[in-house]
């Protein structure tokens, strides 16, 4: 891990600063929007708009890079992000913010494609898994740090919009000034949605549902906290708790993933997450209980993205794993786009408790469908085979572009090929 950090520190530092700016403006939308009198549904559309832009940028960014190069795309999109962030307090209209958030999502996805191409290009077969983990941790730490900054400012003024603009601008300096050569960009390979569903119905449906869960936790947590009457410091701690929980539980869940039936683990983690969300409906008026519930909700919900990818790969041939990344990104994006408006309507109908009800229903649906699939398909896990699963790779959901997901798939391919080679050598003895 230290070798990875030493070799890729400019990119990791840049991504850390970028995520502080992204996390700060993301949470600020919910708080400032409420101050401006935006309805819960309007705020949910603003949250959803980010993922519309992100999904579009993920597919178009490689074409721009192929046409004009990494550095120009990087610099141009960075300028767009800085300009958009500082424009929010100038035009305080919900529908203008929807357009601005689409622009933010599009630009950030292009930045991620560029940065993650650099990261994947600098990684070797031996360090790719560690590189992904370090990248994920930097993103998580950036999101947590953003909430600390939010707690110290005045969301009704300008300064909290100026700070992320500055951080985003600074984030590109260590990357663009490093001596790392720019990598060749390739179009992300993809398989059809039908092929993906045929390979694993459970992974396909779960990925769609988890897109909504992540969007709720990322885009609507600050809206919920505002509606629940939390002050700015409490809101920041609540949002931070979601991502701190994800950092803490990501690796224990990954450890179990490599040692048991992943389908049962997904069912168990999603079921536990649903119960935690139900607890949020009843204990939301207790601040300290709410922090614990937020940490458990993030810790159980966020790792499911990478866990579902690992489970899907148990049913794919190594040569098909990279091709599945585009379809998985698309399915997750559809869930992320449709989730916030549904959540916004629910919260407008029954109040803040709708946030937890939405999470409970989505996670319970993953659990129920997983139990059903157990009756329809034999697991890839067998005690007799000692479950030689490809090791779990942590990925940051929602903010990872197809390049990061495909890099994770390349890690799985390399690990699967090494395991197959070891098995052949063992059989030949």
Secondary structure, DSSP 8 states (H G I E B T S, - for coil): -HHHHHHHHHHHHHHHHHHHHHHHHHHHHHHHHHHTT--HHHHHHHHHHHHHHHHHHHHHHHHHHHHH-HHHHHHHHHHHHHHHHHHTTTS--HHHHHHHHHHHHHHHHHHHHHHHHHHHHH--TTTHHHHHHHHHHHHHHHHHHHHHHHTTS-TTSSHHHHHHHHHHHHHHHHHHTS--------------HHHHHHH-HHHHHHHHHHHHHHHHHHHSHHHHHHHTT--HHHHHHHHHHHHHHHHHHHHHHHHHHTTS-HHHHHHHHHHHHHHHHHHHHHHTT-HHHHHHHHHHHHHHHTTHHHHHHHHHHTTS-HHHHHHHHHHHHHHHHHHHHHHHHHHHHHHHHH-THHHHHHHHHHHHHHHHHHHHHHTTS--S--TTTT----------SSS--HHHHHHHHHHHHHHHHHHHHHHHHHHH-
